[in-house]
């Protein structure tokens, strides 16, 4: 006898914690958890502000990313190009790197394995210090 497949109830939500570290020239948006249709607005809101010269989206703590998450990254890259800003992603988990590569987004923006590497390569000016904020989707 096979076990029935259990599915989460329709009202179940995923969790995504979005944090921001910012100084005058650089914004680091870090996401931890699952990026799907339910949690996507939390990530999207982080990009709905005046952005500095460099924006880095750190996805190293993302445990799942649906295709919808790629739309946010593609839109952020397009806006950065139009506004002559730099944009990059930090990703080391297969669930993120595989999608980014499969859909060719790694040709639209740089993808780094570690945050310090991304900061060094994208930020051409030294920064004084980063300040942080956090928002979550529960």
Secondary structure, 3 states (H helix, E strand, C coil): CCCCCCCCCCCCCCCEEEEEEECCCEEEEEEEEEECCCCHHHHHHHCCCCCCCEEEEEEEEEEEECHHHHHHHHHHHHHHHHCCCEEEEECCCHHHHHHHHHCCHHHCCEEECCHHHHHHHHCCCCCCCCEEEEEEEC
